[in-house]
Amino acid sequence: MQNYREKTWQHEITGVDGHTILFGVNIFRYNWKRTGRTVKVCDPLYGKEYEFPVYSVRIKREEREFAAGEFSNCVWGFYILKD
């Protein structure tokens, strides 16, 4: 039996439309590509469950994935895979 730690989608940051730093850059300045997958996440402030799409983005020649969606008008939640 293989012993491993499962990665989970965890809240990274909540930010406003156009001004959110993720992976060290303003993520809104990059072209997000839908992966076709979705994940269930929980709002860290209110505990409400959402289903957000997973996106990939190329930053400095490196492909990164994240899940994101709007908690409310122009207020976005971003999630990344963590151990």
N, C-alpha and C positions, 0 to 999 in steps of 0.2 A: 504494500500500500504506500502510495506517495504522499508525503506530508508537505503541504504548501499553504501559504496564506492567501486567501481570496481577496482580490481587489474589489473595492466598492466605490460607487460614485458619491463623493462628498462635496458639500458646499465649499466653494473657494472664495467667492466674493459676490456681493450684491452691488450693482452700480447703475448709473443712469445712462440712458441711450446716448451713445456717441462718446462717452468719457469713462471707460472702464479699463483698468490695467489688468491684463491676464497674461501669463507667461512673460512678464516684463515689458509688454507693449500695449498700446491702446488697441484692444481686440476689434474695435469697430472700424479700424483702418485697413483691415484685412478681408479677403474674400472667403467667406464661410461656405463650405460645401457640405450639403446634407449627406450623411452616410446611409440613410434609409433605416436606421435603428432609432429607437426611443428608449428612454429609461424613466422609471418612477423615482421621483425625488421628493424631499420634504422641505418646505420653507423653514429655515432655521429660526425665524422670529415667531411665526404664528402656527407652525406645525401642520399647515395645510399641505396635502399631497398633490403633486403635479406630475404630468407625463410630458417630458421635454424631449425634443429631437437631439440626436448626437450629431455634431459637426466635426469636420476636420479642417485644418488650416495649416498653411505652410508659412513658417516663421524662420528666417535665416537658414533656408534649405532643410529645415527639419519639420516633418509632419507631426502635428499635435491634434489631439481629440479633446472635445469638451461637450458637455450638454448645457443648453441654455434656453431660457424662455422668460417671458415677462410675468413678474409677480403682479404688477399693476401697470398702468399706462406709463411707458418709458422707464420703468424700474425693472431691471433684469437680474436674474439669478444665474450664476455660473457654477458648474460642477465639473470636477475632474476626477479621474480614477486615482485612488490612493490605496496603499496597503492597509 
